[in-house]
Every structure is written in structure tokens, then in C-alpha cells.
Amino acid sequence: MTTKPEKDVLDVAIIGAGFSGIGMGIGLKRAGIDNFIIFEKTDGLSGTWHDNIYPGAGCDVPSHLYCYSFEPNPDWGHVYSRQHEIKAYVENCAQRYGITGNIRLNTAVEEIQFDEKAGLWNVRTAKGDQVQARFVVTATGPLSVPLIPPIKGLSDFEGKAFHSARWPKDLSLKDKNVAIIGSAASTVQIAPAIADEVENLTIFQRTANYIVPRRDRAYQPWEKALWRRFPFLLRIKRAYMDLVRDYFSFRMFHKNSFLARFMARGAIKSMQEIVHDPELRAKLTPNYTLGCKRILLSDDYYQTLLRGHVNLVTDGIERVEKNAIITKTGQDVPADVIVLATGFEATNFLAGLKVTGLGGCDLHERFSQRMSAYRGSSYAGFPNLFTLLGPNTGLGHTSIILMIEAQIDYILKAIDHAGSGVLNVCEEAEKRYNETIADDLENMVWASGCHSWYQAEDGSIPTLWPHSTAVFRRLMARPDFADYEVL
């Protein structure tokens, strides 16, 4: 598969150098397409794993499933890999497949605009540079824009206050009063990691979470040696992990799932075996169906809450003062450092990027009416534009890398099918596809009534895929180009 672009015109512009963008670049190289650039706004690769350097940062998907299928890694240090390991893995993949020369760091793309006459995308960076590309692939990810809650008085705080995804390098917490606002995925990693260093630690919890044992451990040298010597054993291990999560674990996300009820009882029992205080137990007991919100993994969070200098507050925050947080019940909580572990704008797709398509159509204006895409990848009226991890491609049960690879293969087929033309998905096809997705989501626990970051303001669920990854992979392996028009 090759293309012959005009002089000074890119075949493909990729926006973002995380797992998606690097994977797309590797896919293009392997397909014989070398004329592409990956634009990355930060100074490093790996996306969320470059940004999130907070203490204890790691993945909640097993290491051997959280990697490219074509590049297994026998040398992962733990069952669940740490941030620095994942970052190094992505960097090594970029070097191994020869795409480092195609990457432009510290180059944020602010706007892309389709030139209908030329059939090209004009790509403008924050530096004012502009290039043209036949195809654009956005790979910015759904967890890239920190969500900062509108807390009264936060700007008046005299200590350090920052989002967990913007953790200051070389920050010392020794003998500090630290407050963490939020109690979900980041907090269950941060709190145990900093508890020994701080003077006092206060965690502000809005909603209790289901937390299941992580059962993490370090891999032994003999295990790594065995996988290096017999790579097929690693492929078998990955296939088993994939099967268990995709076939069995996924079933807990159906409404009225027996498996969900069984796991919920197990999660509560596990918590009660560690936490004996009735008041704390009550604070930590969720009041919604397991799976409606993100399920958390930890081996040491509950134990951390039992330490004398750690306090869990559920009263809600009234305001922040110069050196304290005041709760809605009037409690004064001294604070030298505030960590906003408040998640991301997960439903704000392509945040910070202005996208203009046919007839001057603005993609974000369209998102305000319907936040959707065809197969999570294409948008009617925005030809030769594809998104990795677009609307309704997120998961709650297994590795997102499986979705990324399926989309990459699909996009490569679309580029090949377009030839020298311009490929635009039909509006009716996109509408039909998303009506089916919306109907299928009604059968899932995420639509059972609890509020979560999976949902948009109107209550719709534009983030998650309502089937197994096997279904998605089969769908993406068979493109229906009758749903597209070649302009």
C-alpha cells in the first residue's frame, strides 16, 4: 500500500503521540507509507503515561495485555506495570519501528480545516506553522484534558494546588498537610504511595467506589527468561487474559447481571475484612450497581485509610481558604498541598482542536447536538478525517489497546480504498450506526441511573462501547465502504 502525494503535502498528519498515535505511525510505516508527521504538544511520548507522573502511577490492566499485540514485552516488571515502564515501552516501540524521525514534539495543533477545492486538510500549529495533509488522524485520547472543579476560593489558596495529571517534578511532601480531592482511580494509587511521607493526609470523597483486590506482584527473573526463550508462551498468556476479560468479565456490565451482584458482594466483603469501624465502613460502601462507575483495583488503599494520620471526609467542600479547606459541615481541614484527583473531561472529544469540514461545518458545534462518530472513527462532513478512540470506543473491562489496533487496521484500509480521492462517510450511515449503539447501551449497567464520567450532560453515554472487544474487532475488520462516498 503506497500513496503518491504532491510535493510538500503529507500523506497523513497524526495528532498525538500516545499509544494511539505511535501505533498509527507504526501501522503506516509497516504499510509502506513514510510521508507522515506525528504532532505532539508535550515534550515526550506516551500520552497519558507522559503526563501522569504522580506517586504510585500505574496501569489497572495487566501488563501483557496492555501492549501492542505485535510487540509483546517479556520484561514487564509486575503483573500491573508502572508508569515509567509503560512510557519506556512506547518510546522503545517508536525507536524500534523507525518513526522517531516522523515525530514533532512541543508542537500543538490548534486547528485543522478542510480545503474543498484542493481536497486537503490545512493543519495549523500553535507556533503558527501550517502544513497540508491528505488525511488527518486525531489520537489525542479521552483522558488528556484535566477536569478542574469550580471550588470556591481555590484560586486564593496559598499552598500548592494542582491536578494529579500535572504533578510537579521534585515535589517534596515531607511533613506537609496534604488534601486529595477525589477518591477514584488516581487517589487509590496516590494515597498509599505518599502516606509515609506526609504529616497528615485527608481524602475528600464524594462517592464510595467498588474496590477489588489488585493482586499485583513482581515477575520473577525465571518467568521473564522463559517468555524470552519461548515467545509462544507469552502469546498464550495474552490470549488467555483477553478471553477471560472479554468473555467473562464483560458480562458484569449487563443490567441485572448475576456476575455483577456476585462481584459486588465480594468487593464489600473484602473491604469489611480490612475495615472494622462501622462508621468508616458506611462511608466506603457504594449505593449503586457495580460497574455503573469505574471499578477500582488496589491492594493497599483500605489499609492506608486505617492509619492514624489519614482521614476520609465525606461531608463535601464548602470553600477553600488560604491554608485550609472548609467542609459543608464547618470542619476546618488544614492544608499545605491540594491534589485535584478529579478526573478528566472524558466527553470533551478533541478538546482544544478547532475542526472545520465541508461547507464550513464546525465539528464541536456538531458535537453539541450529537456526540457521535461512525464506528468511533469517522464523521459525516469531515472527509479523510479519522479519530482513534473516538465516541463509543471506551472500555471498562479490558485493554484499550485492543480497540486502538482494530481502528488502526480499519483506517489503513480506508486510506487504501480512498486511493487519490476523498472519502466521506454518509450521514445516514453514521446516524444508523449510532442509533444502534444507543439502543444497545440501554441494556448496559452504565444506563442504570447512577451519574458517572461516562455520561454527557444530557445523560447520553458517548464514551463506552456496549459489546465485547471481539465484536468490535470483527466489525472493524470488515469495512463497509458502501457507507462512504468518494468525492
SEDRENKOL-327734 format. One record per atom (N, C-alpha, C): x, y, z. Coordinates in steps of 0.001 Angstrom, whole numbers, plus 500000, padded with zeros to 6 digits. Layout:
<lummars>
XYZ;...
</lummars>
This chain:
<lummars>
500858498810500000;500000500000500000;500887501231500000;500797502055498976;501584503291498926;500713504399498364;501080505610498668;500412506773498089;501466507676497504;501064508496496557;501999509405495908;501492510828496074;501888511470497156;501384512813497419;502045513853496540;501373515015496431;502002516135495777;503178516607496621;504053517336496010;505213517846496722;504781518695497904;505437518487499034;505205519257500262;503838519001500897;503149517965500465;501878517590501068;502056516250501777;501691516219503056;501790514979503816;500725513992503364;501062512718503406;500031511710503240;499097511745504448;499689511748505636;498903511685506861;499509512596507930;498652513358508590;499044514101509789;498371513423510981;499163513044511969;498656512392513174;498796513369514325;497741513537515097;497771514482516213;497766513695517518;498901513682518207;499036512966519466;500026511826519351;500896511691520361;501943510666520346;501840509746521548;500610509374521887;500404508342522894;500364506977522240;499765506001522906;499653504658522340;498970504696520972;497932505524520838;497192505581519580;498040506157518456;498615507325518692;499392507992517651;500624507216517241;501351506677518209;502541505892517890;502137504611517155;501058503985517597;500572502796516917;500170503090515486;499509504232515261;499131504623513904;500365504855513045;501374505504513613;502612505737512872;503288504438512483;503325503501513407;503915502191513121;503121501484512033;501789501577512115;500950500965511092;501220501534509712;501383502848509624;501684503475508343;503034503008507802;504030502968508659;505359502507508236;505297501084507697;504595500230508414;504503498828508005;503719498675506701;502856499667506393;502081499641505157;502808500332504002;504006500820504264;504781501462503215;504520502937503044;503858503540503986;503592504978503935;504554505675504890;505473506440504345;506506507093505158;506285508592505301;505421509150504454;505259510599504410;504178511050505395;504523510999506668;503577511422507707;504337512088508842;503609512877509618;504173513522510810;503220513282511976;503797512969513131;503037512878514372;503305514153515169;502273514935515380;502397516190516124;502045515931517587;502942516266518489;502739516055519915;502947517368520666;501957517749521468;502001519046522149;502986519093523307;503307517930523905;504219517911525046;505652517636524577;506537517473525557;507942517236525215;508310515757525259;507320514855525250;507635513438525314;506545512558524739;506858511287524584;505921510314524040;505141509616525152;504105508927524748;503286508019525563;502021508651526128;501727509892525778;500437510482526131;500187510545527623;499141509853528067;498770509900529487;499891509406530378;500744508526529857;501845507991530657;503040508931530694;503018509945529857;503998511026529955;503501512085530933;502184512323530921;501600513369531762;501485512955533226;501054511721533453;500719511286534817;501929510661535512;502665511498536219;503867511039536910;503677511052538428;502425511094538861;502168511153540297;502670509885540993;502976509952542278;503456508779543012;502463507623542923;502986506446542618;502148505261542535;501465505050541199;501720505922540225;501025505830538943;501312504502538247;500259503860537798;500402502593537098;499116502236536385;499141501131535677;498002500709534866;497137499714535627;495825499746535366;494932498781536015;494508497670535050;495254497547533943;495112496424533022;496422495639533068;496384494307533125;497623493523533211;498622493877532105;499876493923532471;500938494386531581;500938493681530231;500771492362530241;500899491602528996;499701491766528070;498665492453528548;497539492793527687;497569494267527314;498306495051528107;498397496486527854;499664496791527053;499732496244525871;500841496480524961;500385496092523562;501138496495522560;500776496149521191;500878494645520989;499929494088520250;499939492648520008;501160492223519192;501656493136518355;502800492816517503;504135493055518200;504089493575519420;505327493867520153;505169493472521617;505067492161521890;504975491708523284;506259492027524038;506125492185525340;507280492550526162;507466491526527284;508450490645527168;508660489637528207;509257490201529494;509654491475529472;510395492038530596;509591492991531469;508260492949531383;507471493757532320;507856493376533747;507957494377534613;508409494130535978;507350493559536895;506082493897536638;504991493491537516;503790493024536708;502883492364537385;501624491975536752;500921493214536207;500953494311536979;500421495596536538;501594496577536436;501867497029535235;503072497820535003;502949499238535546;504102499785535918;504196501151536439;504315502155535293;504066503409535638;504084504480534645;505397504535533873;506513504481534576;507791504632533891;508068503473532941;507564502269533276;507739501122532387;506949501295531097;505723501790531226;504870501966530050;505431503044529144;505875504133529740;506478505221528951;507697504713528188;508554503966528861;509749503422528205;509373502463527082;508308501680527295;507856500732526274;507437501474524998;506636502532525137;506182503295523974;507375503930523262;508296504479524029;509487505096523432;510312504054522671;510450502880523250;511220501820522585;510539501367521290;509203501304521301;508470500922520094;508680501944518979;508654503236519336;508866504282518339;510252504155517700;511252503841518522;512605503670518007;512735502391517183;512172501319517700;512306500008517046;511687500007515646;510578500718515481;509895500725514186;510232501955513343;511218502723513777;511781503781512950;510887504966512689;510095505369513684;509210506514513449;509606507751514255;510708507691514982;511097508856515782;511344510082514907;511825509862513684;512062510982512775;510792511611512249;509668510935512452;508374511462511997;507632512213513101;508244512342514272;507572512943515426;508042514380515640;507115515281515874;507427516677516188;506924516964517599;507846517009518563;507475517300519942;507276518796520144;506624519141521253;506363520548521588;505673521281520433;504813520565519737;504122521138518581;502633520824518684;501912521726519286;500475521538519456;499740521971518193;498805521144517754;497948521508516623;496704522178517177;496435523391516697;495288524157517194;494084524084516263;494338523914514967;493230523964514023;493517523112512800;492486522415512343;492553521753511045;491326522181510249;491537522479508982;490462522992508141;490526522306506786;489384521795506330;489376521081505058;489228522047503895;490166521966502956;490148522767501738;489417521955500676;488164522310500407;487341521514499497;487878521527498071;488416522634497650;488918522741496286;490132521850496062;491034521857497037;492258521056496908;492071519626497397;491027519389498192;490821518068498764;491861517725499809;492333518747500525;493399518570501513;493002519224502841;493621518736503918;493453519345505225;494591520343505466;494236521550505868;495223522530506319;495385522364507823;496598522097508241;496899521823509649;497729522980510198;497179523681511200;497888524832511761;498286524557513201;499547524835513518;500061524595514865;500009525866515694;500215525703516999;500212526850517908;501369527793517618;502393527283516969;503542528112516613;503276528954515371;502140528717514720;501804529464513517;502197528765512236;502852527603512345;503231526848511156;501997526193510549;502043525976509246;500912525335508576;501418524332507556;500810523156507558;501131522127506570;499822521608506001;499920520915504877;498751520298504267;498901518784504309;497789518095504461;497805516638504530;496563516090503857;496716514937503183;495561514294502553;494640513715503617;495231513108504639;494449512512505718;494927513075507057;493993513193507986;494320513553509373;493773512466510280;494606512017511221;494179511067512242;494379511723513598;493299511944514329;493418512521515669;493593511383516674;494585511522517521;494921510487518501;495208511129519845;494329512052520237;494558512829521462;494045512126522711;493207511101522554;492764510321523708;491687511019524512;490867510239525221;489773510816526016;490193511302527395;491400510944527845;491839511314529202;493058512234529126;492913513303528378;494040514213528177;493801515612528732;492533515964528981;492217517308529489;491734517198530931;492531517651531912;492135517550533319;490832518302533605;490008517702534444;488766518340534884;489046519082536188;488910520382536162;489135521216537350;487780521665537887;487375521195539055;486052521544539589;486005523005540026;484833523629539930;484686525038540319;484520525176541831;485611525017542552;485571525087544011;485805526528544453;484911527040545227;485012528420545694;486287528632546500;487030529683546139;488232530062546890;489493529334546481;489421528414545527;490610527635545161;491748528527544673;491405529579543970;492442530490543448;493120531283544562;492524531333545748;493112532075546865;494030531214547730;494090529928547440;494906529022548246;496389529401548129;497074529507549261;498459529967549264;499474528833549146;499030527596549327;499936526472549151;499975526032547701;500432524813547473;500454524263546116;499138523538545850;498522523847544716;497303523163544290;497466522791542821;497204521547542496;497428521095541120;496611519838540856;496356519580539582;495676518356539183;496670517197539236;496168516008539523;497066514848539641;497833514582538352;497271514971537199;497956514772535920;498996515850535645;499132516793536557;500140517852536417;501021517891537666;501391516721538144;502175516613539372;503531517285539187;503893518226540079;505179518922539930;506361517968540147;507350518083539307;508540517261539463;509307517718540710;509901516772541382;510720517042542578;509918517676543719;508619517442543749;507796517964544841;508041517152546109;508326517841547196;508503517186548492;507240517379549327;506736516271549864;505558516330550732;505919516072552193;507178516052552476;507634515743553830;507059516736554829;506410516177555851;505831516954556947;504761517944556498;504119517656555374;503075518552554855;501683517978555156;500735518896555319;499328518516555392;498800518465553958;498469517279553494;498066517087552099;496584516720552038;495882517382551141;494472517067550901;494314516583549467;493656515448549302;493341514940547970;491838515080547769;491464515825546739;490051515986546412;489712514980545324;488850514025545671;488536512922544774;489021511618545376;488329510529545060;488682509261545707;488628508085544751;488871508357543464;488745507293542473;490111506749542050;490267506462540761;491405505667540279;492769506244540650;492958507545540498;494248508146540824;494513508126542325;493500508429543103;493671508523544556;494058507189545177;493458506087544705;493784504794545312;495228504391545019;495862505065544058;497284504846543817;498141505855544573;497703507121544579;498494508185545201;498555508036546717;497417507837547343;497356507833548813;498321506840549448;498325505567549051;499288504636549665;500743505016549387;500985505648548216;502356505975547829;502940507146548618;502086508048549119;502601509233549819;502361509188551318;501646508203551806;501237508185553216;502421508223554176;503516507573553820;504681507547554714;505397508892554785;505195509730553781;505955510976553696;505238512153554355;503928512183554304;503186513363554727;502989513402556240;502671514601556727;502326514764558148;500895514288558378;499986514797557568;498578514383557615;498050514284556199;497161513331555972;496563513135554660;495049513083554819;494359513968554102;492899513996554118;492390513745552711;491494512775552596;490913512437551290;489447512844551309;489075513678550355;487686514136550245;486961513253549232;486012512499549723;485281511549548888;483854512028548647;483458512057547386;482073512393547051;481213511131546968;481761510086546352;481019508845546154;481910507657546487;481383506711547215;482136505485547501;482306504672546222;483399503934546161;483708503141544979;483784501657545310;483500500843544332;483798499423544460;485286499241544171;485982498675545153;487423498435545005;487672496943545179;488281496340544184;488577494913544246;490085494722544365;490526493619544976;491968493385545132;492694493367543792;493826494010543758;494638494082542538;495438492794542318;495893492233543416;496718491010543392;497947491202542498;498582492312542702;499796492619541943;500994491907542570;501991491647541758;503250491082542245;504328491331541207;505559491221541645;506678491345540718;506870490029539973;507176490122538681;507516488925537925;508929488481538285;509108487186538412;510399486631538779;511329486555537560;512632486621537781;513580486535536654;513376485290535796;513038484150536420;512872482925535638;511659483008534718;510616483766535143;509442483924534291;509793484735533046;510515485816533252;510907486650532113;511809485876531156;512733485104531727;513639484299530889;512859483276530071;511851482691530689;511031481694529993;510284482325528826;509731483519529042;508986484188527965;509917484643526845;511143485048527203;512098485420526161;512503484199525335;512664483068526013;513115481845525337;511991481223524521;510765481289525007;509624480662524323;508511481705524152;508615482560523142;507628483642522946;506199483154522800;506006481924522329;504644481433522155;503914481325523496;504669481111524595;504050481052525915;503452482411526303;504120483457525877;503613484802526159;502359485084525334;502347484582524104;501147484751523276;499962484001523880;500222482820524420;499162482053525068;498649482790526302;499572483355527081;499191484096528293;498310485287527932;498704486021526905;497929487183526474;496548486759525974;496497485688525191;495221485213524663;494281484800525791;494834484177526823;494020483765527974;493470484989528703;494329485980528936;493888487216529590;492772487884528784;492963487928527483;491982488536526591;490644487804526692;490687486484526641;489468485682526678;488703485873527987;489421485799529106;488773485909530416;488071487253530565;488757488321530182;488176489648530367;487074489934529352;487276489487528138;486324489827527090;485071488954527132;485221487727527541;484076486823527533;483366486773528881;484150486724529958;483546486588531289;483356487942531981;484433488713532106;484338489971532856;483336490932532235;483245490944530916;482344491889530258;480894491677530675;480547490453531028;479167490146531359;478658490888532592;479570491359533436;479115492070534628;478536493436534293;478733493917533074;478247495244532704;476851495222532092;476275494050531970;474883493973531541;473973494293532728;472853494920532449;471892495198533512;471420493892534147;471240493955535466;470735492798536227;471643491576536093;472931491832536020;473898490743535873;474123490020537198;473996488699537180;474307487906538364;475786488052538724;476642488092537719;478078488224537967;478382489541538682;477697490613538304;477906491908538963;477502491841540430;476367491205540709;475921491082542102;476905490236542907;477405489184542289;478376488316542955;479664489077543259;480154489827542281;481387490583542477;481199491709543481;480022492324543492;479756493403544446;479819492875545876;479205491715546096;479263491117547434;480704490802547817;481478490318546862;482875490009547138;483687491249547450;483415492337546732;484142493582546968;483828494147548351;482546494134548728;482149494643550045;482745493769551150;482706492461550961;483271491549551966;484766491784552123;485458491987551012;486899492249551062;487196493518551850;486370494560551640;486547495810552376;486290495599553860;485239494864554200;484873494676555600;485872493815556357;486584492961555660;487620492149556307;488808493005556742;488964494160556102;490068495073556435;489588496190557346;488431496753557035;487889497895557774;486844497398558768;487104497581560061;486189497090561092;485333498189561710;485741499440561555;484994500551562130;483682500740561361;482530500681562029;481223500773561351;481040502088560588;481512503184561168;481346504477560514;482138504551559219;483383504079559260;484209504092558055;483674503112557019;483204501968557479;482590501003556557;481429501640555800;480612502373556527;479441503007555898;479878504010554832;480933504762555132;481435505736554164;481955505063552899;482488503859553042;483133503166551930;482211502215551180;480962502150551574;480024501229550939;479257501929549826;479411501505548563;478703502141547440;477203501908547519;476435502826546933;474975502704546928;474429502599545504;475234502050544611;474824501890543221;475278500520542723;474836500145541557;475160498838540986;476617498797540538;477316497727540889;478713497585540486;478833497673538974;479803498464538510;480046498635537085;479473499905536522;478506500506537226;477916501749536744;478963502856536728;479827502862537718;481002503719537747;482237502829537592;483369503416537369;484583502658537151;484924501803538369;485234500542538141;485656499633539206;487146499849539443;487522499994540702;488908500300541044;489638499059541540;490951499071541362;491801497973541815;492840498501542793;492977497848543934;494013498240544894;494241497136545917;495488496989546315;495844496043547375;496130496737548697;496171498088548702;496616498768549913;495862500062550243;494822500399549502;494110501654549774;493363501605551103;492605500546551332;491854500449552588;492797500446553782;493923499756553671;494898499723554763;495435501130555044;495602501925553987;496089503297554150;495095504138554944;493801503920554700;492773504698555398;492738504410556894;493312503287557314;493307502921558727;494441503565559509;495344504205558833;496479504824559521;496029506071560280;496652506321561397;496209507372562307;496234508766561717;497130509033560785;497242510393560246;496501510545558905;495690509539558569;494915509588557321;493431509681557675;492717510604557013;491311510828557324;490486510876556042;489336510233556080;488409510253554949;487235511167555292;487011512183554448;485960513162554682;484909513045553585;483664512927553974;482579512778553001;481544513899553101;481845514932553873;480874515999554119;480690516947552937;481604516950551999;481535517899550899;482311519162551219;482762519843550182;483605521035550350;482767522299550157;482831523180551120;482141524468551020;483018525479550297;484297525568550711;485213526537550099;486649526209550491;487569526832549787;488992526741550116;489441528104550624;490196528107551722;490775529350552238;492283529334552014;492982530301552538;494413530457552241;495240529225552606;494881528584553697;495673527436554140;494806526306554687;493564526231554191;492660525207554710;491509524969553749;490851523850553957;489618523528553236;488487523470554260;487408524165553975;486263524207554879;485159523311554311;484708522351555100;483666521447554636;482285522080554804;481277521445554240;479912521959554324;479339521848555737;479994521064556589;479561520983557988;480381521899558886;481269522713558263;482043523683559023;483386523187559520;483769521960559179;485071521436559617;486194522166558891;487227522530559647;488392523227559103;489517522206558942;489906521943557687;490950520952557406;492208521678556934;493251521762557772;494493522431557366;495097521755556130;495651522578555238;496241522025554016;497412522878553551;498512522208553262;499659522863552620;499687522556551124;499128521407550768;499092520954549377;497699520399549082;497149520793547933;495869520242547484;496086519530546153;495733518263546116;495818517471544886;494406517287544336;494190517754543127;492885517609542487;492877516302541683;492445515248542327;492320513953541655;490889513833541149;490540514743540272;489146514952539881;488837514480538471;489724513701537886;489426513091536601;489653514013535416;489020513632534296;489263514313533027;487940514640532338;488023515529531369;486854515865530554;486697514784529486;486258513614529923;486239512440529053;485249512556527903;484227513383528055;483251513541526974;483531514768526115;484648515435526368;485034516611525575;486014516156524491;485485515473523495;486339514907522452;487033516013521652;488305515786521349;489117516700520539;489171518101521149;489225518153522475;489277519439523172;490489520243522728;490278521520522505;491378522412522137;491741522381520668;491022521587519881;491314521486518445;490096521964517658;490266523018516883;489188523514516025;489199522708514737;488046522143514383;487945521276513204;486837521790512302;487202522177511086;486241522717510126;486199521826508895;485003521338508557;484852520417507444;484141521026506255;483368520208505544;482671520654504341;481681521767504662;481674522781503790;480731523880503958;480949524695505208;482146524641505770;482446525408506982;481880524813508245;481451523547508189;480865522890509369;481898522739510482;481517523132511696;482402523037512858;482076521761513628;483087520914513848;482839519615514481;482346519765515914;482854520744516639;482414520913518027;480981521421518106;480565522211517136;479166522610517085;478283521394516836;478769520490515997;478018519263515746;477978518392516984;479104518346517726;479143517584518975;478113518115519979;477847519412519953;476867519973520886;475461519454520597;475238518968519383;473946518402519008;473937516884519154;475010516244518720;475140514803518865;476624514447518935;477004513789519999;478399513417520204;478573511979519712;478852511852518426;478882510529517839;479861510468516680;480149509255516252;481002509023515094;480607507702514470;480962507496513238;480714506222512562;481836505263512932;481466504168513593;482417503176514078;483505503804514956;483141504877515634;484073505556516526;485230506212515818;485136506346514476;486304506743513691;486064507887512716;484881507955512092;484633508915511006;483440509795511321;483435510990510706;482348511942510909;481838512405509550;480529512336509339;479942512816508087;480213514308507928;480693514689506757;481011516089506504;482451516447506801;483236515463507252;484647515699507566;485483514621506872;485620514758505553;486255513699504752;487737513525505063;488184512281504921;489600511938505147;490079512307506548;489139512381507480;489470512613508885;489049511384509686;489970510891510501;489682509722511332;490130510005512765;489425509395513700;489758509545515114;490034508177515720;491113508074516457;491380506892517261;490819507127518656;490078506146519168;489388506261520452;488412507426520451;487621507474519390;486562508465519295;485349508033520098;484199508658519859;482982508345520608;482639506853520593;482250506351521760;481792504973521960;482831503918521585;484066504166522016;485120503156521862;485792502828523190;485377503465524281;485984503211525581;485542501880526174;486323501399527135;486076500099527755;486100500207529267;485448499250529917;485509499181531369;486021497852531868;486425496967530942;486742495611531381;488067495056530887;488681495687529877;489906495115529338;490762496200528704;491747495800527929;492755496725527411;492249497546526231;492403498849526325;492012499751525251;492908499575524029;494072498970524196;494978498747523061;494305497861522018;493429496972522447;492708496106521513;491829496933520580;491198497961521113;490354498845520308;491207499693519368;492322500187519891;493216501018519087;493701500253517859;494166499031518056;494708498258516936;493630497956515899;492405497677516338;491316497427515398;491032498665514554;491075499842515198;490837501083514465;491976501403513506;493201501150513917;494343501410513044;494228500592511761;493921499315511875;493774498462510696;492641498970509800;491570499428510424;490432499961509667;490829501218508896;491534502110509555;491947503367508911;492895503093507752;493793502155507916;494708501804506825;493934501290505609;492899500497505849;492063500012504750;491315501166504100;490865502116504905;490145503271504368;491062504136503508;492277504339503946;493248505115503168;493511504432501834;493652503124501873;493891502357500656;492683502448499721;491481502352500278;490264502409499468;490092503786498830;490452504833499545;490281506194499025;491146506440497804;492320505768497749;493227505998496641;493622507460496579;493393508083495431;493714509514495298;492490510379495552;491377509750495966;490152510501496188;489974510947497624;488784511442497918;488432511956499239;487264511128499761;487448510517500916;486480509569501468;485644510234502553;484337510243502363;483439510894503319;482331509932503706;482160509676505003;481100508772505440;479740509440505252;478767508667504798;477428509201504560;476733509490505893;476010510582505944;475352510981507192;474332509948507646;473621509370506705;472618508374507049;473262507143507674;474432506753507159;475138505593507705;475612505870509131;476126507075509355;476569507429510701;475391507461511673;474288508038511226;473092508110512076;472576506713512412;472498505851511417;472006504487511618;472891503713512589;474191503862512422;475149503175513300;474964503621514743;474850504912514966;474786505426516338;473439505196516994;472376505082516212;471090504700516784;471163503285517336;471868502416516618;472051501047517091;472875501016518370;473947501799518425;474794501865519619;473986502376520816;473197503419520599;472389503985521684;471396502960522221;470786502195521323;469846501157521751;470559500081522567;471736499685522116;472489498643522812;472946499108524193;473261500394524314;473710500932525601;472608500887526656;471357500905526234;470248500854527178;470216499540527950;470883498523527421;470922497222528092;472076497101529079;472887498170529190;474095498094529988;473935498819531327;474758498448532288;474664498988533640;474949500486533674;475711501002532713;476046502434532700;474803503290532513;473714502683532012;472458503411531820;471458503101532926;471957502627534065;471055502191535136;470649503314536084;471176504520535866;470702505639536676;471747506379537477;472892505768537749;473910506494538528;474651507473537612;475180508526538219;475917509535537454;477396509171537450;478015509230536260;479441508903536152;480076509733535057;481415509679534990;482109510439533949;481920509808532578;481286508653532529;480969508044531241;479894508833530490;479108509614531234;477934510267530670;478200511717530283;477496512155529241;477481513571528872;476427514285529716;476372515590529599;475438516368530412;473982516001530142;473683515567528921;472302515222528589;471937513800528999;472859513098529662;472595511752530125;472974510659529150;473331511031527928;473771510040526947;475142509502527334;475516508400526715;476800507764527039;477651507702525771;478441508747525494;479227508780524261;480611508151524400;480909507627525575;482271507177525856;482497505688525638;481507504855525926;481746503422526057;481183502588524912;481866501497524640;481454500504523655;480598499455524374;479369499167523864;478441498317524610;478545496824524319;479688496398523776;479864494979523466;481288494553523852;481604493331523593;482961492843523820;483904493438522778;485198493385523049;486151493862522042;486176492928520837;485839491671521029;485794490731519909;484775491189518870;483634491685519327;482613492199518413;483149493408517652;483836494299518358;484398495492517710;485459495104516696;486306494169517053;487370493756516144;486805493126514879;485748492338515017;485122491750513828;484490492836512958;483845493807513610;483218494907512884;484252495696512083;485342496052512736;486348496894512088;487156496132511042;487211494820511153;487954494022510175;487228493942508841;485928494310508836;485130494218507613;484506495587507309;485275496498506758;484718497818506420;483619497692505370;482605498505505514;481533498565504524;481662499922503817;482411499935502740;482669501208502082;481471501703501256;480395500901501264;479146501407500698;478578502515501580;479044502575502835;478616503633503750;479395504927503555;480329504899502627;481124506096502318;480869506532500880;481159507788500629;481189508288499258;482584508808498977;483057508573497757;484365509085497343;484141510333496533;484562511456497065;484311512751496419;485358513051495352;
</lummars>
